[in-house]
């Protein structure tokens, strides 16, 4: 690969890219993301809340090569190191905090999709077990000596 084709940031440029990425990632997991902007409606204050999940990973590789001592007929060859990383931030609404003159209450957000998937999974397990139970009760053949 030629130097013109190599677009991997190195040195201070790579460090700056890493720092900027980490700052953006950590900003996405801030407490202000969990508790949204309060909404005032007459005497009632409404505060949306969310669940925020963060995950990230990084990895690096190393180099390898041959020396002239290993194979005197060929010049020594080698390869460099590499690295990479990634991450993801997921958020979903979980509740709304309602503060009014009557008091404070938390209204959960019901996720119909999760409930439906849990129900379908349970139904699939039940049907599978019923099928196994009905077909598994066969008599074993007698063994004659």
Secondary structure as GFF3:
##gff-version 3
##sequence-region A 1 145
A	DSSP	alpha_helix	11	28	.	.	.	ID=ss1
A	DSSP	alpha_helix	31	34	.	.	.	ID=ss2
A	DSSP	beta_strand	39	41	.	.	.	ID=ss3
A	DSSP	beta_strand	44	60	.	.	.	ID=ss4
A	DSSP	beta_strand	64	66	.	.	.	ID=ss5
A	DSSP	beta_strand	77	79	.	.	.	ID=ss6
A	DSSP	beta_strand	83	100	.	.	.	ID=ss7
A	DSSP	beta_strand	103	108	.	.	.	ID=ss8
A	DSSP	alpha_helix	112	135	.	.	.	ID=ss9
###
